[in-house]
Amino acid sequence: MALRIDPDHRRFRDIVRGKIKQDLRKYISQGELIGRKGKDVVSIPLPQINVPRFHFGSKNKGGVGQGEGDVGDSLGQGDPNQDGPGKAGDQAGEHALEVELSLDELAQIMGEELQLPRIEPKGKQRIISQKDRYVGIRRAGPESLRHFRRTFHQALRRQIMTGTYNPAAPLIVPVREDRRYRSWKTTPLPQSNAVMIFIMDVSGSMGDEQKEIVRIESFWIDTWLRSQYKGLESRYIIHDAVAKEVDRDTFFKTRESGGTMISSAYKLCAKMVEDDFPPSEWNIYPFHFSDGDNWSVDDTVQCVELLKTHILPKVNLFCYGQVESPYGSGQFIKDLNEHFDGDDNLTVSEIKGKESIMDSIRQFLGKGK
Amino acid sequence: MKTVARLPSYLADIQREIEAHGRAYGLDFWEVDFEILDYKRMQEVAAFGGFPVRYPHWRFGMEFEHLSKSHIYGFSKIYEMVINNNPAYAYLLEGNSLVDQKMVIAHVLGHVDFFKNNYFFSKTDRRMIDGMANHATRVRRHMERLGIDKVESFIDSCLCLENLIDPMSPFITRHAPERTEKEKKQDETPEIPRIRAKSYMDKFINPPSYIEEQRKKIERERDKPKKHPEEPERDVLLFLLQNAPLDTWERDILEIVRDEAYYFAPQRQTKVLNEGWAAYWHSKIMTERALKASEIIDYADHNAGVLATAPGQWNPYKVGIELLRHVEERWDKGRFGREWNECQSLDERRTWDLRLGLGRRKIFEVRKLYNDVTFIDEFFTMDFCQQHKFFSFSMNERSGNYEIDSREFQKIKNKILFQLTNFGDPFILVEDANHDNRGELLLRHRHEGIDLDVEHARATLAAMGRVWRRPVNLLTVVEGKIKMLRFDGKEHTDKTL
């Protein structure tokens, strides 16, 4: 039901959106939202959306209460001032406001702020899924779908018509012909599937700070892509000198020491695409994060080869994010630039620190591919 | 504008029955239109401050969001709302149990009786339902003409100043008094005092140079800019309406905000007494007349919820009803007057009962003439304070906890009075409209031991600057030092004086 307050409520939500947009850079780079994530929503603390007034500071303030206790007893937790004399009711908004926002909405806000284009999924028409909807009533069907109300309704009608209904003793007994069942219709739904393959270098030179950056950035990429595709899968690969597929948790926690062979990861990635994600049905997005140190020039050559022949032709976009580390030479990004200059399917980005996460996301997703 | 859904007949019967009980007790209320709302509509109306329609503003949406959340999480449920209007409008929550509805109806009668008879409500607009709808139309019209953002952001500024009214004057003045008489007087040239002398001696005794000097001095005095306002002004909103360089639509908005602030002021001024009065009457009507035996447990359970106090909490319903009962008992038993006050014997005091039976009359007098401050000031006695276990608390800086700091009667009472005076808001007065002879506004905070929240004070000054369109200054005390907070339209500065 439409309420009179709806426009005001919408207005408030808009202001909240505006505030979030203002502070988006902060939210994105601090990663605090990840910790506040519920199932589909995040709650965001919003300072200062209240109407300021001249009022007393909280210092020296106290109040009057009723109950047992001696002088010096603590009143326990919570702010007893909330209901001080004359206070109740007219101090709304003194406390920081927490707003719940669906991840989808958050992605929209980020999209607006970063001016991200909507992704044009490929192969939309070909991939069809089916959806069943209950749309009508039939006289036949399985008992589990019997529509009780309609059935009794029908029985009542019949009894009234036949004159067997007695209002003084309103007993209604449905017979077989009275039974009504829900019926459904199957509608084909064009759907696009997508998979994100996150790859991370976990060799010794990738420190905690670098991994935090990867964690935050992949959260936002994940959020954005989820808002663009109905069915989105994600897979995780970690590598040092060898690569292996892991679950999400392990992905962010593992730390290895040892050398780096990027090709191992690309091989695994190529195999994964080959085995599980035929490009005709899937929109594929590999994201690789590394500090740019590779074991050898030979390995780099192999990487280029793998990308050229096995990966780039099959994916929507391959993103390489190079996280700056005090130990790495940062060579790999230069190599990629050299070999793939102008290739539309490959995007690289240098992430100098948490502040550049936003820019990096823009570089990755700004093409709308 | 508003369509009144009639109560279903079983509730209308209950309303009639309870009203008859109320009248029998001497309650004197307007007609009450009850409407049944589902919880969503209830939250909407609550967000609008009890009214079915308000002017468009986001804060009502925010309030609605808070109420919906707190409903979903089970923190609160709105049982009842009532508007000070003739006829009064009140709302019942759909799906409440019958005993709850009875209790709410009885409670509402208490409020309506209070609205009608309490002195502090005597100057409020009794057609405020129409008033609010009218405000909504005016604001909407401005928004259509000037754009929502512009108007809404000006409303934001005005709302920051909303509490700068003079709540002790229910007599809202909308126009400045004529000042022409005074101005006329200023124009007359006053006599220059001369020493009496024979005419040929005059130019020696009253030398022309001296006379000229005196004349100039008087003229200088007269031409010196008069302080404006002559006396510090409590009703800052009125002062702004009369003196700020506002566009017509801005003046209209500010007037609306001020009108509504004055309309709501008595409710804030009589929270304890009004809620106490309503609670007193719903208890009385329910327990003595309206309850069926089978409903007693549910009623008692619910009533206990209304009157509950958590440690360290102040519940206006509870304080109000207890103090009213205390007053009733004292006047029933004759525990007042000189003899009572001078009686030192504890034993005698305990058994004191002159069987005067004046209690009922006394509490009706209280409901007519008192507000929270005078109610507490006059009837919050040491006996009452001890009997009901009051204490005062304050923040222990070391532990960061609130702690009971006293059970001393005078201290507790002073604290309550302080927190009720001016709604517990600081006193801010307009001191000078031509500060530094530059058309700047000077406000003064009458510091009474507690500092302002400086962050909020700055933001509020900015709002004031938006209305005044010239730099605004606030004289206050921060941590023992006299400070001048200033906002010049762009930046905030503080100066220690």
Interface residues (C-beta under 8 A of the other chain):
Chain A: M1 L3 R4 I5 P7 D8 H9 R10 R11 F12 R13 D14 I15 I49 V51 P52 R53 F54 H55 F56 G57 S58 K59 N60 K61 G62 G63 V64 G65 Q66 G67 E68 G69 D70 V71 G72 D73 S74 L75 G76 Q77 D79 P80 N81 D83 G84 P85 G86 K87 A88 G89 D90 A92 G93 L97 V99
Chain B: K40 R41 E44 A47 F48 P52 V53 P56 H57 W58 R59 F60 G61 M62 E63 F64 E65 H66 I148 E152 D156 L159 C160 L161 E162 N163 L164 R268 K271 V272 T309 P311 G312 Q313 W314 N315 P316 K318 V319 D372 H388 K389 F390 F391 S392 F393 S394 M395 N396 S399 N401 Y402 E403 I404 D405 S406 R407 I412 K415 I416 Q419 L420 F423 G424 D425 P426 I428 H445 G449 I450 D451 L452 D453 V454 E455 H456 A457 A459 T460 A463
